[in-house]
């Protein structure tokens, strides 16, 4: 399995939204970061924004093994 590259996203949100995200993530046994990723993917799918597979973003040999 190829390593997965990630990127950091820092954002400021209302503390009440953060707490709601924390509760929602706990209920689904996810991290807050994973919950946000799932929500972004779902939204993009609903509005027709394609998200390419990560493997297609990197040429063979670009990923350190």
N, C-alpha and C positions, 0 to 999 in steps of 0.2 A: 504494500500500500504506500503510495507516495505521500510525503509530508504535506501537511495542510498549512498554507500560508494565511496569516490573519493580519488585520489592520486594526489599530486602536481608534476608537471614536469617543471623544470626550464631549459631554453635553451637560447643560444645566436644565433641570426641570423643577417644577413645583414639588416640594417635599411630600405633599399628599399623593401626587402621582407616583413618586418613587416608592412610597409605602404600598400603594395599590399594586405596582409592578412586582414588588417583593412578595406580597401575598399571592398574587397570581402565579408567579414563578414557583413558589413553594408548593402550591396546590398541584402543579403539573410536574413536580420533581425536576425542575430546571433551574439554571442560574438566571439571574436577571438579564445578563448578556445574551444567553441563548433564547430567552423569551422575546427580547427585542428583535433578534435576528429572525425568528419565526414570524413575528408580526410584520416585519418589513417584507419578507418573502410573500406572505399571504396578501398584503396590500398590493405589491407589484403584480402578482398574478391576477388579482381582481381588476386592476386598471390597465392591464396589457403591457406592462414593462417587462421585457425579457431579462432574465438573469442567466448568463452563460454558465456552463459547468466550469468549475475552477481549473480542471485539467486543460481546457482549451485556451486558458489565459497564458499558459507558460509553454514555451517550446521545449521539446525533449532535450534534456541536458541542462536546462536552466535551474532545475531544482536540485539542491544539494542532497545527496543520499547518505 
